[in-house]
Amino acid sequence: MALTGIRVVEIAGLAPAPMAGMILSDFGANVIRIDRTKQTETVDRLARGKRSIAVDLKSKEGANVVKRLSSNSDVLIEPYRPGVMERLGLGPDILMKDNPALVYARLSGFGQSGPYKGVAGHDINYLATSGVLSTLGKYKENPIAPINLVADFAGGGTLCSLGVLMALFNRTKTGKGQIVDVSMTEGAAYVASWLWRSQNLQLCWPTKIRGRNLLDTGAPFYNTYETQDGKYMAVGAIEPQFYALLLKGLGLTEENMPGPQIDIRKWPEMQKLFSDVFAKKTQAEWIELFGDSDACVSPILTLEGAATDVHNEARGSFMRNENGSYEPRPAPLLSETPGITEVKSDPNIGEHTEEVLQEFGYSKDEIDHLIKNDIVEKL
Amino acid sequence: MILSGVKVIEFAGLAPGPFAGMVLADYGADVIVIERTQSAMPRPPSLARGKRSIMLNLKDKEGIKVANRLCQNADVLIEPFRPGVMEKFGLGPDELLKNNPKLIYARMTGFGQSGSYSKMAGHDINYLGMTGLLSKLGREGGKPTAPLNLMADFAGGGLMCAMGVILALLERTKSGRGQVIDASMVDGASYIGSWIYQTKDAPYLWPIGDELGKNLLDTGSPFYDTYQTKDNKFMAVGAIEPQFYQQLINGLGLTDEDVPGQVDLDKWPETKKIFADVFRSKTQSEWCKVFDGVDACVTPVLTLEGAAQHSHNQTRKTFLTNEDGDAEPRPAPLLLRTPGVNYVKPNPVTGQHTEVVLKEVGYSQSEIDELIKNEVVKSETVKSML
């Protein structure tokens, strides 16, 4: 696989760092998650394929275990507030002096510097600080963060993986690792770069008001509509030729419409008209009616519905896990060296403590000593 | 820079492909955009910083020959067309990889290269609808609301495509070979949202999972949402953990007696109303004074311009200033030893680099003149625009 042979030490965290670890694991890396001792449950829901070793990081000997692991690893991912790793004696100065080829990824909300560094926050705060949140939400409603997708996962975990991969790529030329400072605030902004760069495009941003523009629920032809059976359809008919097909499918003509497609003054009225029409048929009827026409009208599936949809099934977009539920298959698809195609199980905390220590050269006596003194824990 | 020496041929498209190309350009790749001479849609100028532009007539056999030659010397190709279009041009992966086995051929589409929807037109909202994620986004009593085109076009699209390219480049250092990347925005957006699928049955996250906007992180809870201030701006509240929630209550000037318990789900609407009333009593900057530096997870909702001016972001140089004086995000993440660009390179004029790019792959001036004369290529130097 693309990352076979790459060793990753992931210091256990909430969701963004686990996402980065999971992506690397999915593409073949050997990911070891360092869990805290004295806990039985992990919050990591993105743990497939990882191995777990439980270490008492607060003890000097525990820190030494992590040092030894990282000195023989390629990547370390840490999720703490700036300064915490340093206080544990595991800062980049120390670990990279020991292992200059180490890629040391630091995943935080506000970054390793700046007045907000170290302030507690969550996705919604990072998204707010990035400027992006101010653009999301309907007219006259409060801005709405899309759960925690944009800062935690897109601008956080995924961008962290991107940074790690770039650093690994650079290392093939230079032999040297480096620090990757991943700020979820910046990541969210960067992923949304187009928002800043497109502000003077009249077609996309006809008003300065949130929820009254082309892609932010202002336009009737770029919106969602409820069907007769309480489900929804997605409409993305921006281009005139697609819009014409949309009208056709809805049984409307240009004459029925209160105005031409891009008359923004008539958008609210057009939206009501479309709403009324969509409410007259069920989701299945609309799917059948629009078929695979280029009207850009498609169903809004539920999480379960997406996994079993005929298109997604043909693509193997979802994998089934041992509990019988579905999870997305790694993307993108690489033809020669794809990611995993089936779900490896989540580790239990401390399940691989002994195995990992052995792999890193600890003798049986050393391991017994660590276990006996609660420096590490095994399952 | 990280991608110095990496040559990317990007076939011009709308947003996802260009964003992937921009990420690569931002980290040092030489990205050449092939724009079509007879293009119905004008190229949106928004994601072209630092790229070079050549105009080709892909409907002309000679134009295909030029494209072929460019791809022979390339490391990466990004194409945004519906499945089969590149094959029709004679520029499909089988063809190009035969002549250049180290080529990384990235195919950026909404629905992917296969499956029943693969030939269908669509946009971000359609792709996001297919993932299941859109069904979870929106306020109570409303309908699913797509977050602009961030999740499918950019996060699950361009970003994922760029990540696939870097993975393939890394793999190529071992194998010496390229491969085909099937970057589907449906797949990409789903993958980024993996955690949502994994946690959908967790009762603390999705207590009323079937309904929009009634859960922990989807605007259902009073301590994970935005609130309007006295001056019609907004504050973002993300006080999930009990110790942060306590700081939130304190900062709002409330006590435990004033509000229902944090996890009293039935009273969430009531608590929300109480919070909303309090937030409306002060301006955004007054709230910032109350909460800055406090671990309450309460922060201002900044506008696009405001974010660029905020002291934290200024310290971090999160934004660069372009030649128009406007702010745009600096490449993330920060790689300390080999960072991305720290200034905004200009957008190319369409066709600005036609001649220089052709010379680079060995065309003589007379060959170039011939191609221009026959409208196989078009050259638009800055001078000719004056």
Interface residues (C-beta under 8 A of the other chain):
Chain A: A2 L3 A15 M19 M22 I23 F27 R45 L46 F110 G111 S113 G114 P115 Y116 V119 A120 G121 H122 D123 I124 N125 L127 A128 T129 S130 G131 V132 L133 S134 T135 L136 G137 K138 E141 N142 P143 I144 A145 P146 I147 N148 L149 V150 D152 F153 A154 G155 T158 L159 C160 S161 L162 G163 L165 M166 A167 L168 F169 N170 T172 K176 Q178 I179 V180 D181 V182 S183 T185 E186 G187 A189 Y190 V191 A192 S193 W194 L195 W196 R197 S198 Q199 L201 L215 D216 T217 Y222 N223 T224 Y225 E226 Y232 M233 A234 V235 G236 I238 E239 F242 D292 S293 D294 A295 C296 V297 S298 P299 I300 L301 T302 L303 E304 G305 A306 A307 D309 V310 H311 N312 A314 R315 S317 F318 S325 Y326 E327 P328 R329 P330 A331 P332 L333 L334 S335 E336 T337
Chain B: I2 L3 A15 F19 M22 V23 Y27 M41 P44 S46 L47 R49 A106 F111 G112 S114 G115 S116 Y117 S118 K119 M120 A121 G122 H123 D124 I125 N126 L128 G129 M130 T131 G132 L133 L134 S135 K136 L137 G138 R139 G142 K143 P144 T145 A146 P147 L148 N149 L150 M151 D153 F154 A155 G156 L159 M160 C161 A162 M163 G164 I166 L167 A168 L169 L170 E171 T173 S175 R177 Q179 V180 I181 D182 A183 S184 V186 D187 G188 S190 Y191 I192 G193 S194 W195 I196 Y197 Q198 T199 K200 D201 A202 L217 D218 T219 Y224 D225 T226 Y227 Q228 F234 M235 A236 V237 G238 I240 E241 F244 G293 V294 D295 A296 C297 V298 T299 P300 V301 L302 T303 L304 E305 G306 A307 A308 H310 S311 H312 N313 T315 R316 T318 F319 D326 A327 E328 P329 R330 P331 A332 P333 L334 L335 L336 R337 T338
